[in-house]
Amino acid sequence: MAYNEFIADRIRQVFREKKANFYEKKMMGGLCFMVDDKMCCGIHFDKKKEMDLLMARIGPDAVDQAMQKEGCLPMDFTGKPMKGFVFVSPGGFDLDKDLEYWIQLCLAFNPLAKKSKKRR
């Protein structure tokens, strides 16, 4: 199953409201939203949980506090959580204000994030 287009539209709307310069990139079976050529956030369909998850790149300093929020989970593709990234289950971003909260965390970290090296 592909990512949920309704959630993608909601994310696009928040980026537009915040006047963020973004583009989209399909990867990891989902959709990533890129800001300044860096992964900012995205949508991932978790086959085990059978739900769409918001992937948020918030930086390692924000993870501990974020884990206290409803629906926040470690981002774990391989059995080892990725530093500075979290997943948020639908209950944690169902309300517009909650989705805006997560995207704002992502946008706040984005200037500090490192770009991935270009593959040849």
C-alpha positions in Angstrom: 0.0 0.0 0.0 1.2 3.5 -0.8 1.2 6.5 1.5 -2.1 8.3 2.2 -2.6 11.2 -0.2 -5.0 13.0 2.2 -2.2 13.2 4.8 0.2 14.4 2.1 -2.2 17.2 1.2 -2.5 18.2 4.8 1.4 18.4 5.1 1.6 20.4 1.9 -1.0 22.9 3.3 1.0 23.4 6.5 4.2 24.0 4.5 2.4 26.5 2.3 1.0 28.3 5.3 4.5 28.5 6.8 5.8 29.7 3.4 8.4 27.0 3.4 10.2 26.3 0.1 9.8 22.5 -0.2 9.6 19.8 -2.8 8.6 16.1 -2.6 10.5 13.0 -3.2 9.3 9.4 -3.2 11.5 7.2 -1.2 11.4 4.3 1.3 8.0 3.3 0.0 6.6 6.7 1.1 6.8 10.4 0.4 9.5 12.7 1.8 9.2 16.5 2.0 12.5 18.1 1.3 13.5 21.6 2.5 16.9 23.1 1.4 17.7 19.7 -0.2 17.4 18.0 3.2 14.8 15.5 4.4 12.4 17.4 6.6 9.4 15.1 7.2 7.5 12.4 5.4 4.8 9.8 5.3 5.6 6.1 5.7 3.1 3.2 5.6 4.1 0.7 8.3 3.0 -2.7 7.0 3.3 -4.4 10.4 1.2 -1.8 12.2 -1.0 -1.3 9.0 -1.1 2.5 9.4 0.4 5.6 8.0 3.1 7.2 10.2 4.4 10.7 10.0 8.2 10.6 9.8 9.7 13.7 11.5 13.4 14.8 11.4 13.5 16.9 14.6 17.1 16.5 15.7 18.6 14.5 18.6 18.1 17.3 21.1 14.3 17.3 20.6 13.7 13.5 20.7 13.4 13.0 24.5 10.8 15.7 24.9 9.0 14.6 21.7 8.7 11.0 23.0 6.4 12.4 25.7 3.8 13.4 23.1 0.9 11.2 22.2 1.7 8.8 19.3 5.4 9.5 19.2 7.5 6.4 18.5 11.2 5.8 17.8 12.0 5.7 14.0 13.1 2.1 13.7 13.5 0.6 10.2 16.3 -1.9 11.0 16.0 -2.7 14.7 18.0 0.3 15.8 16.4 3.8 16.2 17.6 6.5 13.9 19.1 9.5 15.8 17.1 12.7 15.5 14.1 11.0 13.8 10.8 9.9 15.1 7.6 8.4 13.8 4.2 9.8 14.9 1.1 7.5 14.8 -2.1 9.0 13.4 -3.5 9.8 16.9 -0.5 12.2 17.4 -1.2 14.3 14.3 -4.9 13.9 13.6 -5.6 17.5 14.7 -4.3 20.3 12.5 -2.6 21.9 15.5 -0.7 18.7 16.2 0.4 18.3 12.6 1.6 21.9 12.7 3.5 21.2 15.9 5.5 18.4 14.3 6.2 20.2 11.1 7.4 23.2 13.0 9.8 21.0 15.0 11.1 19.7 11.6 11.4 23.2 10.1 13.2 24.4 13.3 15.8 21.6 13.0 16.2 21.8 9.2 18.9 24.6 9.2 21.0 22.5 11.5 20.6 19.3 9.6 23.3 18.0 7.3 22.7 17.3 3.7 23.1 13.7 2.5 26.0 13.1 0.2 25.0 12.9 -3.5 25.3 9.4 -4.9 26.9 9.0 -8.3 
